[in-house]
């Protein structure tokens, strides 16, 4: 059974991933343009959505609407699946880049893919816990 890695769920780190993505793209903008690499899956907004939904889910208090948090968890999971797919697609697009840009993009996108896979596990665990009947 896969284990959830809590390092991917630290709010400050989650919030910093989108700025890091912008910085990485800016750093290698000329290479991206020359190689005609297109990042069209809106990875940045998905990273922002990831942070926002996680923050909302984490703010859930006992006695609050379970229906709302279930919806947020499902949205979080859907976003994570799209994020994982975008990261994998982008990895194929940067595959031919040499050092130093290629390894930097690959490392970053691998981290995003792992975080997304972790998000799916985390959301599934939370949803399963909500569905488990309480012991009397």
C-alpha positions as a Markdown table, in Angstrom:
| # | Residue | x | y | z |
|---|---|---|---|---|
| 1 | Unk | 0.0 | 0.0 | 0.0 |
| 2 | Unk | 1.4 | 3.4 | -1.0 |
| 3 | Unk | 2.4 | 5.8 | 1.8 |
| 4 | Unk | 1.4 | 9.5 | 1.9 |
| 5 | Unk | 4.4 | 11.7 | 2.0 |
| 6 | Unk | 3.5 | 14.7 | 4.1 |
| 7 | Unk | 6.3 | 16.9 | 2.7 |
| 8 | Unk | 4.1 | 17.5 | -0.3 |
| 9 | Unk | 1.3 | 18.8 | 1.8 |
| 10 | Unk | 3.2 | 21.6 | 3.7 |
| 11 | Unk | 1.2 | 24.8 | 2.8 |
| 12 | Unk | 4.2 | 27.1 | 2.4 |
| 13 | Unk | 5.9 | 24.6 | 0.0 |
| 14 | Unk | 2.6 | 24.1 | -1.9 |
| 15 | Unk | 2.2 | 27.9 | -2.3 |
| 16 | Unk | 5.8 | 28.3 | -3.6 |
| 17 | Unk | 5.6 | 25.7 | -6.4 |
| 18 | Unk | 3.8 | 28.0 | -8.9 |
| 19 | Unk | 6.3 | 30.9 | -8.5 |
| 20 | Unk | 9.1 | 28.3 | -8.8 |
| 21 | Unk | 7.5 | 27.1 | -12.1 |
| 22 | Unk | 7.3 | 30.7 | -13.4 |
| 23 | Unk | 11.0 | 31.3 | -12.5 |
| 24 | Unk | 12.1 | 28.1 | -14.2 |
| 25 | Unk | 10.2 | 28.9 | -17.4 |
| 26 | Unk | 11.6 | 32.5 | -17.3 |
| 27 | Unk | 15.2 | 31.2 | -16.7 |
| 28 | Unk | 15.0 | 29.2 | -19.9 |
| 29 | Unk | 12.6 | 31.3 | -21.9 |
| 30 | Unk | 15.0 | 31.6 | -24.9 |
| 31 | Unk | 15.5 | 27.8 | -25.1 |
| 32 | Unk | 11.8 | 27.2 | -24.8 |
| 33 | Unk | 11.1 | 29.6 | -27.6 |
| 34 | Unk | 14.0 | 28.3 | -29.8 |
| 35 | Unk | 12.9 | 24.7 | -29.4 |
| 36 | Unk | 9.2 | 25.6 | -29.8 |
| 37 | Unk | 8.2 | 23.9 | -26.5 |
| 38 | Unk | 4.6 | 24.7 | -25.6 |
| 39 | Unk | 3.3 | 24.5 | -22.1 |
| 40 | Unk | -0.4 | 24.7 | -22.9 |
| 41 | Unk | -2.0 | 22.7 | -20.0 |
| 42 | Unk | -2.1 | 25.6 | -17.6 |
| 43 | Unk | 0.2 | 24.0 | -15.0 |
| 44 | Unk | 0.4 | 27.3 | -13.0 |
| 45 | Unk | -3.3 | 27.7 | -12.4 |
| 46 | Unk | -3.6 | 24.0 | -11.4 |
| 47 | Unk | -0.8 | 24.5 | -8.8 |
| 48 | Unk | -2.7 | 27.5 | -7.5 |
| 49 | Unk | -6.0 | 25.5 | -7.3 |
| 50 | Unk | -4.1 | 22.8 | -5.5 |
| 51 | Unk | -3.0 | 25.2 | -2.8 |
| 52 | Unk | -6.4 | 26.9 | -2.5 |
| 53 | Unk | -8.4 | 23.6 | -2.2 |
| 54 | Unk | -5.9 | 22.1 | 0.3 |
| 55 | Unk | -6.2 | 25.2 | 2.4 |
| 56 | Unk | -10.0 | 25.0 | 2.3 |
| 57 | Unk | -10.0 | 21.3 | 3.2 |
| 58 | Unk | -7.5 | 21.8 | 6.0 |
| 59 | Unk | -9.8 | 24.5 | 7.5 |
| 60 | Unk | -12.7 | 22.1 | 7.8 |
| 61 | Unk | -13.9 | 21.8 | 11.3 |
| 62 | Unk | -15.8 | 18.9 | 12.9 |
| 63 | Unk | -19.5 | 19.7 | 12.7 |
| 64 | Unk | -19.1 | 21.5 | 9.4 |
| 65 | Unk | -20.8 | 20.4 | 6.3 |
| 66 | Unk | -19.3 | 17.1 | 5.3 |
| 67 | Unk | -21.0 | 17.4 | 1.9 |
| 68 | Unk | -19.0 | 20.6 | 1.2 |
| 69 | Unk | -15.7 | 19.0 | 2.2 |
| 70 | Unk | -16.4 | 15.9 | 0.1 |
| 71 | Unk | -16.9 | 18.1 | -2.9 |
| 72 | Unk | -13.7 | 19.9 | -2.2 |
| 73 | Unk | -11.8 | 16.6 | -1.8 |
| 74 | Unk | -13.2 | 15.4 | -5.1 |
| 75 | Unk | -12.2 | 18.7 | -6.8 |
| 76 | Unk | -8.7 | 18.4 | -5.2 |
| 77 | Unk | -8.4 | 14.8 | -6.5 |
| 78 | Unk | -9.6 | 15.8 | -10.0 |
| 79 | Unk | -7.1 | 18.7 | -10.0 |
| 80 | Unk | -4.4 | 16.3 | -8.9 |
| 81 | Unk | -5.1 | 13.9 | -11.8 |
| 82 | Unk | -4.9 | 16.8 | -14.3 |
| 83 | Unk | -1.7 | 18.1 | -12.7 |
| 84 | Unk | -0.1 | 14.6 | -12.8 |
| 85 | Unk | -1.1 | 14.3 | -16.5 |
| 86 | Unk | 0.2 | 17.7 | -17.4 |
| 87 | Unk | 3.5 | 17.1 | -15.6 |
| 88 | Unk | 3.9 | 13.8 | -17.5 |
| 89 | Unk | 3.1 | 15.5 | -20.8 |
| 90 | Unk | 5.5 | 18.3 | -20.2 |
| 91 | Unk | 8.3 | 15.8 | -19.3 |
| 92 | Unk | 8.0 | 14.4 | -22.8 |
| 93 | Unk | 8.2 | 17.8 | -24.3 |
| 94 | Unk | 11.4 | 18.8 | -22.4 |
| 95 | Unk | 13.0 | 15.3 | -22.9 |
| 96 | Unk | 15.5 | 16.4 | -25.6 |
| 97 | Unk | 16.8 | 19.4 | -23.7 |
| 98 | Unk | 20.4 | 19.2 | -22.7 |
| 99 | Unk | 22.0 | 20.4 | -19.5 |
| 100 | Unk | 21.3 | 22.4 | -17.5 |
| 101 | Unk | 17.7 | 23.1 | -18.6 |
| 102 | Unk | 16.7 | 19.5 | -19.3 |
| 103 | Unk | 17.6 | 18.1 | -15.9 |
| 104 | Unk | 16.1 | 21.1 | -14.1 |
| 105 | Unk | 12.8 | 20.8 | -16.0 |
| 106 | Unk | 12.7 | 17.0 | -15.5 |
| 107 | Unk | 13.5 | 17.3 | -11.7 |
| 108 | Unk | 10.8 | 20.0 | -11.3 |
| 109 | Unk | 8.1 | 18.1 | -13.3 |
| 110 | Unk | 9.0 | 14.9 | -11.5 |
| 111 | Unk | 8.4 | 16.6 | -8.2 |
| 112 | Unk | 5.1 | 18.0 | -9.4 |
| 113 | Unk | 4.0 | 14.5 | -10.6 |
| 114 | Unk | 4.9 | 13.0 | -7.3 |
| 115 | Unk | 3.1 | 15.7 | -5.4 |
| 116 | Unk | 0.0 | 15.1 | -7.6 |
| 117 | Unk | 0.1 | 11.3 | -7.0 |
| 118 | Unk | 0.4 | 12.0 | -3.3 |
| 119 | Unk | -2.6 | 14.4 | -3.4 |
| 120 | Unk | -4.7 | 11.6 | -5.0 |
| 121 | Unk | -3.7 | 9.2 | -2.2 |
| 122 | Unk | -4.4 | 11.8 | 0.5 |
| 123 | Unk | -7.8 | 12.7 | -0.9 |
| 124 | Unk | -8.7 | 9.1 | -1.3 |
| 125 | Unk | -7.8 | 8.5 | 2.4 |
| 126 | Unk | -9.8 | 11.4 | 3.6 |
| 127 | Unk | -12.8 | 10.4 | 1.5 |
| 128 | Unk | -12.6 | 6.8 | 2.8 |
| 129 | Unk | -12.3 | 8.0 | 6.4 |
| 130 | Unk | -15.5 | 10.1 | 5.9 |
| 131 | Unk | -17.4 | 7.1 | 4.5 |
| 132 | Unk | -16.4 | 4.9 | 7.4 |
| 133 | Unk | -19.3 | 4.5 | 9.8 |
| 134 | Unk | -18.6 | 5.8 | 13.3 |
| 135 | Unk | -18.4 | 3.2 | 16.1 |
| 136 | Unk | -21.1 | 3.4 | 18.7 |
